Amino acid sequence: MVILAGRTAMARGGGRSQNGAARPARFERFPGGLVVVMLLILCTLVLVGAGGAMLLQVGPAHAARHAADGPRKAMGALAALPAMEFTLADDRRVHTVNLKVTLEFAPGTDAEALQQAIPRVAMAVSGRMIEAQPADLSGGSGTAFVKQQVSIAANRELAPLKVRSVMLQHFLVR
């Protein structure tokens, strides 16, 4: 049994040295070795995480800086339509729609000619909106519907000119 115990001690790294003293096991010789290795791994992970965080913070700032330097869409001529109010009815009740719209045209468009055409455009928008159903104006698609109707009416009235964008200043359905 003694021999068997000696062999297992030798297999684990223990045993006797040349001068006959008992040799400690591998982990007992370097009691802080495992701790040092674990600390090095932990420090490496912290540094990698900090570097990743710095890259994520620098990335959006870098992208925003270049987006600000990029080409911008030049502001075109603006034409504000007068405030409009419509009454729409469905099977159950009457709805009131308040609408204030500004139209944007390409840069260089004659502003004086636009101001003369504004009453015609407002009448055309009123005609299109009165034909709308209250269900068309509900939800997120309601604003898209109104913009589309205003754009169609304005493009028809101002035939050679094209509406670049429709901006809803005030849109309320009651």
Secondary structure, 3 states (H helix, E strand, C coil): CHHHHHHHHHHCCCEECCCCCEECCHHHHCCCHHHHHHHHHHHHHHHHHHHHHHHHHHHHHHHHHHHHHCCCCCCCCEEECCCEEEEEECCCCEEEEEEEEEEEECCCCCHHHHHHHHHHHHHHHHHHHHCCCHHHHCCCHHHHHHHHHHHHHHHHHCCCCCEEEEEEEEEEEC
